[in-house]
């Protein structure tokens, strides 16, 4: 970019004005440090709300202060190797992300996490598959996850409301499953019959439940209200819920 001095602040002022006049909200604007270096006129709390330092390979989290406002930034893992690059952050079985959030969330007004769907650089925080297309297990060494919902659970742990009174767990999103034969190959691999639901708003469900079929979630950090929605055509099934209760401390 060229001609940044004096113009970056004008750009942000325009964005803020348009958000307020067109959409009725005042945006919270966070910029990288070089933004202020390239345009010192942006160094104004009426233009910029916060500054973020992103993350590095040696320190996967940062805390930056601007006008007394702290902004955190972190990555659960990172992998960009090739063409002379060797940029790696080891997820360390979820401990890296845990440490990142423990050192940013409690002291910052906002923590930015790279990068929600960035699977190409191994820093995604979405749900991953635990079986490949042939039904073979996808191990930690291949995914960087110990179980499919691991990184989502880390985000939940440090969220503003980590223990909601009601947590809805969709069966198709379980961490592990078994006891059945055959699957649809839809949405995820393995012997689980996932299909589109006819519910209002759409979504998915697991159909054709078989005898002794089971589904499991790991590290559910919430008060649990168990509500089962089942549809059957010929005979009533018996569903059993098994809870393994371990008291976990709240984040400090």
Secondary structure by P-SEA (a helix, b strand, c coil): cccccccaaaaaaaaaaaaaaaccccccccccaaaaaaccccccccccccccccccccccbbbbbcccbbbbbbbcbbbbbccccbbbbbcccaaaaaaaaaacccccccccccccccccccccccccccccccccccccccccccccaaaaaaaaaacccccccbbbbbccccccccccccccccccccccbbbbbccccbbbbbccccccccccccccccbbbbbbbbbbccbbbbbbbbbbbbbbbccc
